């Protein structure tokens, strides 16, 4: 009888094991708190939870601080969630909690029966600093007159907790630079009103702190309408064969003339412009230039900025692009002068632009010289205004010897003619810097007299 009892007990144990074992999971859920820093501000953030075994049973998020302990999330998953990442979005603005030191506590439990009454639990505790107050921001400069497709300049002041600031317009961002005034919290920023942005887009100045809190303020300005030309350009099959195939980066076997044209004029152009954007976005934090930029001597503007060109092949319209610079006509292999002082950041072939030099003039300002027959400078060289950097040519997508000249702000093309104008430089840049410095000097004098 005793032996029979042990046999029955063993059978029950084995049967129980067979029943329970599939419900057992040895690994715990994975938890990730997606915060960019230990500062928790008004910017929403995510918590990601993943269980690849039996599935999630519960996720709880608590915030503990001087206020006590608040339950932010307590969510059960009756059916379990297996293999799929759960993303919990939290918006600190709706927490109703004051700033200060706190601790974020995240707990995730799975549906494993390893512990009989509870599953595997992962707990992540993260100390944070609650900062829900955005930086202060004030625009100092005045008289902002901007041409559509042209350049702008602004001086503004932001509070010391600012870690990122600049100008926003549509999807474009232009960074601000500090350390150029007697007041360390004052910034300056060059920006573009891009030719492809609608005239009703507003310009905003913004400042952001370490916690992600952002302050935006509008900029009072007047936008002048500029009419850009439209033109039709007929492309021959011979031009495709002699000019476009040699600069194409792909195997064109079996491709039609139209397909080859689009690979170069469209796809390669985008790639080349992305390189220009990269160069312009890594500008030095100093103003290396002075005064008006220099137009190539003895040159004549043949093709204007932002010309809208429709390309025809065999009488069929096949592409449309904007010409983002000036074509400057001179004699063949004419010496090219640097438009202003700066540092060479690019000196190589650049697809449709052929042999190309780019000069960084600081604070996002970059000039480009394309279609060159020869390059006489190297990356890293410092050049002065009017210094020879090479000679004109017809490399790249060019039908004759000329210089393609462009000027960019943070990689965005702008009207070169403004930068050639000494009065424009004085009114829009120099005077604003001097006025800002004068305002700070007078503030210092007032403070000294009061003391």
Buried (B, 14 or more C-beta within 10 A) or exposed (E): EEEEEEEEEEEEEEEEEEEEEEEBBEEBBBBBBEBEEEBBBBBEBEBEBBBBBBBBBBBBBBBBBEBEEBEBBEEEBEEBBBEEEBEBEBEBEEBEBEBEEBEBBBBBBBBBBBEEEBBBBBEBEEEBBBBBBBBBBEBBBEEBEBBBBBBBBBBBBBBEBBBBBBBBBEEBBBBBBBEBBEBEBBBBBBBBBBBEBEEEBEBEBBBBBBBBBBBEBEBEBEBEEBEBEEEEBEBEBEBBEEBBBEBBEEEBEEBEBBBBBBBBBBBBBEEBBEBBBEBBBEBBEEBBBEEBBBBBEEBEBEBBBBBBBEBEBEEEEBBEBBBBBBBBBBEEBBBBBBBBBBBBBBBEBBBBBBBBBBBBBBBBBBBBBBBBBEBBBEEEBEBEBEBEBBBBBBBBBBEEBBBBBBBBBBBBBBBBBBBBBEEBBBBBBBBBBEBBBEBBEEEEEEEEEEE
